[in-house]
Amino acid sequence: MPDTHNVWGLANCGLVSSGSDALIIDTPYTPALTDDFLAAARQTVPGVRFTTAVVTHGNGDHAWGLQQLPEVEILATRRTLEHQCHEPTPQQMRALIEDTPEDEPLGWYMREGFGRFDFTDIKVIPPTRTFDGRLDLTVGEIPVELYEVGPAHTVGDLIVHLPEQRTVFAGDVVFHGDHPSHWAGPLENIAAACERILALDPEVIVPGHGPLLDQDGLREHIAYLDELADHALTLHGQGKTAVEAAQTLLDEGRWPGLGLPERLAITLAAEWRHLDGDSSDPDLVAVTEAAAHIAWRRASVVQSAAR
């Protein structure tokens, strides 16, 4: 598993194989990275045949490699299609990286966070089969259970349960090692999705990003979500904006062990929409720019201290 700490876009993917059939759980961000992943899968299971791909949610870093699997059935929740309508396209991502001023927060942040990825000639592939609620399938002789748990990280999240292996692929319902960037929320929904994972009694939990967790690790993550929700309610009641609330929590030194602290601005922006009763579609670029300003200021402080 690659080191995904303190970076955007390096997501965990899964391979479930039985006999000659295999299921892919999410893909890497780009076709080239996906080719590397599929090559490793073929080396691990010689002769494997990829028959199905499950997409845990609609973010590009979990789905933009699907064009490298042209013959597979692609499964996702129905609401993942809704999220794909709001997700920046690969072409828009290239523009944000290449055409924004590099001496301003958003342009600098996009290059820092996403400049390592080649978004050229990516075609966004929609799911070929969608569902609501629950879907059961088998890969060879292995039972696989898909549970819709969104809205949480996005409106269309699902988790993948392998009951015989006591393993859950959580997608971006769970981040480990960094602050999450939740686009839908509210935080209580995300915590409830994590509780649903615990109810399945897994031994291994594969987060969307970061190292594997056990149940105690997931309980620690739930405690973080609950604590953040409590702070959000208080700071919202004080009349602070989501960005002001994020900066307040960072100034207080909350959660110093987690990377990418600027992403608090993204998650709190989603929380503010719920607290305000705002049902409008989120502007994903605008909330990312808010996070960029926080990261820019923090980097400037570090540079000044180093002089």
C-alpha positions as CSV (number, residue, x, y, z in Angstrom):
1,M,0.0,0.0,0.0
2,P,1.5,3.4,-1.0
3,D,2.1,6.1,1.5
4,T,-1.0,8.3,1.2
5,H,-0.4,10.5,4.2
6,N,-0.6,14.3,3.8
7,V,-1.3,14.1,0.0
8,W,-4.4,14.4,-2.2
9,G,-5.5,11.8,-4.7
10,L,-3.7,8.6,-3.7
11,A,-6.6,6.4,-2.8
12,N,-6.8,2.8,-1.7
13,C,-8.2,0.3,-4.2
14,G,-9.2,-3.4,-3.7
15,L,-9.0,-6.7,-5.6
16,V,-11.3,-9.6,-4.7
17,S,-10.7,-12.7,-6.7
18,S,-12.0,-16.3,-6.7
19,G,-11.2,-18.8,-9.4
20,S,-10.6,-16.8,-12.6
21,D,-13.0,-13.9,-11.8
22,A,-12.1,-10.7,-10.0
23,L,-13.8,-7.6,-8.7
24,I,-12.1,-4.3,-8.5
25,I,-13.0,-1.9,-5.8
26,D,-12.3,1.7,-7.0
27,T,-9.5,2.6,-9.4
28,P,-6.6,5.0,-9.1
29,Y,-6.9,8.6,-10.3
30,T,-5.5,8.3,-13.8
31,P,-5.2,5.7,-16.5
32,A,-1.5,5.3,-16.0
33,L,-1.8,4.7,-12.3
34,T,-4.7,2.3,-13.0
35,D,-2.5,0.3,-15.5
36,D,0.1,-0.1,-12.7
37,F,-2.6,-1.3,-10.3
38,L,-4.0,-3.8,-12.8
39,A,-0.5,-5.1,-13.7
40,A,0.1,-5.7,-10.0
41,A,-3.2,-7.5,-9.7
42,R,-2.3,-9.7,-12.6
43,Q,1.0,-10.5,-11.1
44,T,-0.6,-11.3,-7.8
45,V,-3.3,-13.5,-9.4
46,P,-2.0,-14.8,-12.7
47,G,-4.8,-15.4,-15.3
48,V,-7.3,-13.2,-13.4
49,R,-10.3,-11.9,-15.4
50,F,-11.7,-8.6,-14.3
51,T,-15.5,-8.9,-14.5
52,T,-16.8,-6.2,-12.2
53,A,-15.8,-2.9,-10.7
54,V,-17.5,-1.3,-7.7
55,V,-17.2,2.5,-7.3
56,T,-17.6,3.6,-3.7
57,H,-18.4,7.2,-4.7
58,G,-18.1,9.6,-7.5
59,N,-14.8,11.4,-6.8
60,G,-12.3,11.2,-9.6
61,D,-9.5,9.8,-7.5
62,H,-11.6,6.6,-7.1
63,A,-13.1,6.3,-10.5
64,W,-11.2,8.0,-13.3
65,G,-9.3,4.9,-14.2
66,L,-12.4,3.0,-15.3
67,Q,-11.7,3.6,-19.0
68,Q,-8.9,1.0,-18.5
69,L,-11.6,-1.7,-17.8
70,P,-13.8,-1.4,-20.9
71,E,-15.4,-4.8,-20.6
72,V,-16.5,-4.8,-16.9
73,E,-19.8,-4.2,-15.3
74,I,-19.5,-1.0,-13.2
75,L,-21.6,-0.9,-10.0
76,A,-22.4,2.2,-8.0
77,T,-25.3,3.8,-6.1
78,R,-27.9,5.7,-8.1
79,R,-26.9,8.9,-6.4
80,T,-23.3,8.6,-7.5
81,L,-24.6,9.7,-10.9
82,E,-25.9,12.8,-9.2
83,H,-22.5,13.6,-7.7
84,Q,-20.8,13.1,-11.0
85,C,-22.8,16.0,-12.4
86,H,-21.0,18.3,-9.9
87,E,-17.5,16.8,-9.8
88,P,-14.9,18.9,-11.7
89,T,-14.1,17.1,-15.0
90,P,-10.5,16.0,-15.9
91,Q,-10.4,18.9,-18.3
92,Q,-11.4,21.4,-15.6
93,M,-8.8,19.9,-13.2
94,R,-6.1,20.4,-15.8
95,A,-7.2,24.0,-16.2
96,L,-7.1,24.6,-12.5
97,I,-3.6,23.2,-12.3
98,E,-2.2,24.8,-15.5
99,D,-4.1,28.0,-16.0
100,T,-4.5,29.5,-12.5
101,P,-1.8,31.9,-11.3
102,E,0.9,29.9,-9.4
103,D,1.6,32.9,-7.2
104,E,-1.9,32.9,-5.8
105,P,-3.4,30.5,-3.3
106,L,-5.6,28.4,-5.5
107,G,-3.1,28.0,-8.3
108,W,-0.3,27.2,-5.9
109,Y,-2.5,24.7,-4.0
110,M,-3.7,22.9,-7.1
111,R,-0.1,22.5,-8.3
112,E,1.0,21.3,-4.9
113,G,-1.8,18.9,-4.4
114,F,-2.6,17.6,-7.9
115,G,0.3,18.5,-10.1
116,R,1.7,15.0,-9.9
117,F,-1.3,13.6,-11.8
118,D,-1.7,13.5,-15.6
119,F,-5.4,14.2,-16.4
120,T,-4.9,14.2,-20.2
121,D,-7.4,12.3,-22.3
122,I,-9.4,10.9,-19.4
123,K,-12.9,10.0,-20.2
124,V,-15.3,9.8,-17.2
125,I,-17.1,6.5,-17.3
126,P,-20.6,6.3,-15.6
127,P,-21.7,3.2,-13.9
128,T,-23.4,0.6,-16.0
129,R,-25.6,-0.6,-13.1
130,T,-26.9,1.4,-10.1
131,F,-28.8,0.5,-7.0
132,D,-30.4,1.9,-3.9
133,G,-30.0,0.4,-0.4
134,R,-28.2,-2.9,-0.7
135,L,-26.9,-5.2,-3.4
136,D,-25.5,-8.7,-2.9
137,L,-23.3,-10.4,-5.4
138,T,-20.7,-13.1,-5.6
139,V,-17.2,-13.2,-7.1
140,G,-16.6,-16.9,-7.8
141,E,-17.4,-18.4,-4.4
142,I,-16.9,-15.2,-2.4
143,P,-20.0,-13.3,-1.2
144,V,-19.9,-9.6,-1.4
145,E,-22.3,-7.1,0.1
146,L,-22.7,-3.5,-1.0
147,Y,-24.5,-1.1,1.3
148,E,-25.5,2.4,0.4
149,V,-24.5,4.7,3.3
150,G,-24.7,8.2,1.7
151,P,-25.3,11.0,1.9
152,A,-22.0,11.1,3.9
153,H,-18.7,11.9,2.2
154,T,-20.7,12.5,-1.0
155,V,-24.4,12.0,-1.7
156,G,-23.8,8.5,-3.1
157,D,-21.4,6.6,-0.9
158,L,-21.3,2.8,-0.5
159,I,-19.3,0.4,1.5
160,V,-18.1,-3.1,0.4
161,H,-18.4,-5.9,3.0
162,L,-16.7,-9.2,2.6
163,P,-18.4,-11.2,5.4
164,E,-16.2,-14.3,5.1
165,Q,-13.0,-12.3,5.2
166,R,-14.4,-9.9,7.9
167,T,-13.2,-7.0,5.8
168,V,-14.9,-3.7,4.9
169,F,-13.8,-1.3,2.1
170,A,-15.1,2.0,3.5
171,G,-14.3,4.4,0.6
172,D,-14.0,8.0,1.7
173,V,-16.5,7.5,4.6
174,V,-13.2,6.9,6.5
175,F,-9.9,8.7,6.2
176,H,-6.9,7.6,8.3
177,G,-4.0,9.9,9.1
178,D,-5.3,13.1,7.5
179,H,-8.3,15.4,8.0
180,P,-11.1,14.3,5.6
181,S,-12.5,16.5,2.9
182,H,-16.3,15.8,3.1
183,W,-18.4,17.3,0.3
184,A,-21.9,16.3,1.4
185,G,-22.3,15.5,5.1
186,P,-23.6,16.3,7.6
187,L,-21.0,15.0,10.1
188,E,-23.7,13.0,11.9
189,N,-24.4,11.0,8.7
190,I,-20.7,10.2,8.3
191,A,-20.4,9.0,11.9
192,A,-23.6,6.9,11.4
193,A,-22.0,5.3,8.3
194,C,-19.0,4.5,10.4
195,E,-21.2,2.9,13.0
196,R,-22.8,0.8,10.3
197,I,-19.3,-0.5,9.5
198,L,-18.7,-1.4,13.2
199,A,-22.0,-3.2,13.3
200,L,-20.7,-5.6,10.6
201,D,-18.0,-6.6,13.1
202,P,-15.0,-6.5,10.7
203,E,-11.4,-7.3,11.6
204,V,-10.0,-5.1,8.8
205,I,-11.3,-1.7,7.6
206,V,-9.8,-0.3,4.4
207,P,-10.2,3.5,4.4
208,G,-10.5,5.5,1.3
209,H,-7.1,7.0,2.1
210,G,-4.4,6.0,4.6
211,P,-3.4,2.8,6.4
212,L,-5.7,0.0,7.4
213,L,-7.7,0.3,10.6
214,D,-9.2,-2.1,13.1
215,Q,-12.4,-1.4,15.1
216,D,-10.6,0.6,17.8
217,G,-9.0,2.8,15.1
218,L,-12.5,3.4,13.6
219,R,-13.9,4.3,17.0
220,E,-11.2,6.9,17.3
221,H,-12.2,8.3,13.9
222,I,-15.8,8.4,15.0
223,A,-14.8,10.3,18.1
224,Y,-13.0,12.9,15.9
225,L,-16.2,13.3,13.8
226,D,-18.3,13.7,16.9
227,E,-15.9,16.2,18.4
228,L,-15.8,18.2,15.2
229,A,-19.6,18.3,14.9
230,D,-19.8,19.6,18.5
231,H,-17.3,22.4,17.7
232,A,-19.1,23.2,14.5
233,L,-22.4,23.7,16.3
234,T,-20.8,26.0,18.8
235,L,-18.9,28.1,16.3
236,H,-21.8,28.3,14.0
237,G,-23.9,29.6,16.9
238,Q,-21.3,32.2,17.5
239,G,-21.9,33.5,14.0
240,K,-18.5,32.4,12.5
241,T,-18.3,31.4,8.9
242,A,-17.0,27.9,8.0
243,V,-13.6,29.3,7.1
244,E,-13.4,31.3,10.3
245,A,-14.4,28.2,12.3
246,A,-11.7,26.1,10.6
247,Q,-9.1,28.7,11.3
248,T,-10.2,29.0,14.9
249,L,-9.9,25.2,15.5
250,L,-6.4,25.3,13.9
251,D,-5.3,28.2,15.9
252,E,-6.4,26.3,19.0
253,G,-4.1,23.4,18.0
254,R,-6.8,20.8,17.6
255,W,-5.9,17.4,16.2
256,P,-2.2,18.2,15.6
257,G,-1.4,14.6,14.4
258,L,-3.6,14.8,11.3
259,G,-2.3,16.0,8.0
260,L,-3.9,18.4,5.5
261,P,-5.5,20.6,8.2
262,E,-6.8,23.1,5.7
263,R,-9.4,20.5,4.6
264,L,-11.3,21.4,7.7
265,A,-12.6,24.4,5.6
266,I,-14.1,21.9,3.1
267,T,-15.8,19.7,5.6
268,L,-17.1,22.6,7.7
269,A,-18.5,24.3,4.6
270,A,-20.6,21.2,4.1
271,E,-21.6,21.2,7.7
272,W,-22.6,24.9,7.5
273,R,-24.9,24.2,4.6
274,H,-26.8,21.7,6.8
275,L,-26.8,24.0,9.8
276,D,-28.1,26.9,7.6
277,G,-30.7,24.7,5.9
278,D,-29.1,25.4,2.5
279,S,-30.0,22.8,0.0
280,S,-28.3,24.4,-3.0
281,D,-25.5,22.5,-4.8
282,P,-22.1,23.0,-3.3
283,D,-19.4,24.9,-5.3
284,L,-16.6,22.4,-5.0
285,V,-14.0,24.8,-6.5
286,A,-14.9,27.6,-4.1
287,V,-14.6,25.5,-1.0
288,T,-11.2,24.1,-2.3
289,E,-10.1,27.7,-2.8
290,A,-11.0,28.4,0.9
291,A,-8.8,25.5,1.9
292,A,-6.0,26.8,-0.3
293,H,-6.0,30.2,1.4
294,I,-5.6,28.5,4.8
295,A,-2.7,26.3,3.5
296,W,-1.1,29.3,1.8
297,R,-1.1,31.2,5.1
298,R,0.3,28.2,7.0
299,A,3.0,27.7,4.5
300,S,3.9,31.4,4.6
301,V,4.3,31.1,8.4
302,V,6.5,28.1,8.1
303,Q,8.7,29.8,5.5
304,S,9.0,33.0,7.7
305,A,10.0,30.9,10.7
306,A,12.7,29.1,8.7
307,R,14.4,32.4,7.6
